[in-house]
Amino acid sequence: MQEQEIYLIGLIHNIGLLKEEMAIHFPNWRFNYGVHGFVTFRSEVEYKLPDLREMNITFSLVKGVSLFRGTWAELDQRREHFEKKHSPVSTHYWNLLEEKGEMGDRKVRGTVFDIIRIANDDYILGVRMQVRGDFAPYSGSSPIPMPEEAPSRAYQKLGEVFKHFRPLVAHEEVFLDIGCSPGGSTFYLMEKGFRVVGVDPIPVDPIITEKFPEGFLQLGQSFVELKKKHLLGLPPVGWIVLDVELPIFNTLPRLLKLVSKLDSVIGLIVTVKMNLEMSVDKVEEVDELLRNANFTDIKKGQLPSHNREYCIIAKKRD
Ligand SMILES: C[S@@+](CC[C@H](N)C(=O)[O-])C[C@H]1O[C@@H](n2cnc3c(N)ncnc32)[C@H](O)[C@@H]1O
């Protein structure tokens, strides 16, 4: 029986998490090999490319089907044959040896090729389904330029969230930025024209109020004590960012309790740190907490700035 070889590319520093996730959720896929940020599995079930793309694998950036493995010269020889068969709209080059990717057109929707250099003269040609906006810099370098004034790298993290997940946020939206200090995420949100209510016992960097004299207010307290009454008189919060580096099973239920009292909240952006308290087998439990609070539209994924963490964008369905 012909088996399908499925490849996944993950963030190079989180590849262990990807392997763990695969062992838990796809025990029937047999691990084939892995190198750098690249792993392959053999599956007896043959998947169609759109179905493969839709599979929610938190720690993988892309998923495709291997077509061919060989030297550069062999690949060159067979390329036309595969192009005729699959008509790719773009081709991406992944040089895993140099941790460099030379991405083709990531804005087109359709079948794309990945040419992946896994060893000196050893290449894989793979095919997968790409949806407009996919991006996958796997080596950890952020596609978001960091402004000199931005107080922290959370600026880039938020930028990557918007670039990758493209949450539909109305222009006049108000964000509650929990754990806002020193202010990278707030800086990004303000720059995009949103209004921000920050929550953090530590004051944000003064650059925030210097650069954005209007539209920002900080509640200098722990969010654990935050009650609906503290937000009275402020513009209603539509979205919440939670990035506090505290145990998720402690913070998220508290946040959801507060949110249950705030009808205006429609979306959450949550960073989940993987640590002793939060392991790969508990990813589903976090989703369950969100679903039980009516946040049923859940997207998860890896952003280039992530190191042993992942991000959730959860929305209430309209
Ligand atoms: C990783 S930093 C967040 C980075 C920040 N979002 C930025 O854009 O620069 C974590 C922050 O969470 C804050 N924090 C920790 N526990 C908190 C709590 N219970 N309530 C509010 N903020 C808290 C810390 O004071 C710290 O400033």
The ligand as an ORCA input file, in Angstrom:
! r2SCAN-3c Opt
* xyz 0 1
  C       5.979     39.912     29.668
  S       5.481     41.387     30.413
  C       4.325     41.904     29.249
  C       4.914     42.687     28.134
  C       3.974     43.769     27.708
  N       2.710     43.242     27.196
  C       4.584     44.693     26.707
  O       3.962     44.896     25.677
  O       5.670     45.244     26.928
  C       4.496     40.853     31.741
  C       3.836     41.976     32.530
  O       2.749     41.415     33.242
  C       2.609     42.139     34.439
  N       1.813     41.371     35.381
  C       2.167     40.266     36.071
  N       1.144     39.872     36.859
  C       0.123     40.741     36.643
  C      -1.200     40.851     37.158
  N      -1.670     39.986     38.047
  N      -1.979     41.867     36.706
  C      -1.519     42.729     35.793
  N      -0.273     42.676     35.283
  C       0.542     41.698     35.713
  C       4.030     42.373     34.883
  O       4.075     43.476     35.780
  C       4.735     42.632     33.546
  O       4.815     44.014     33.303
*
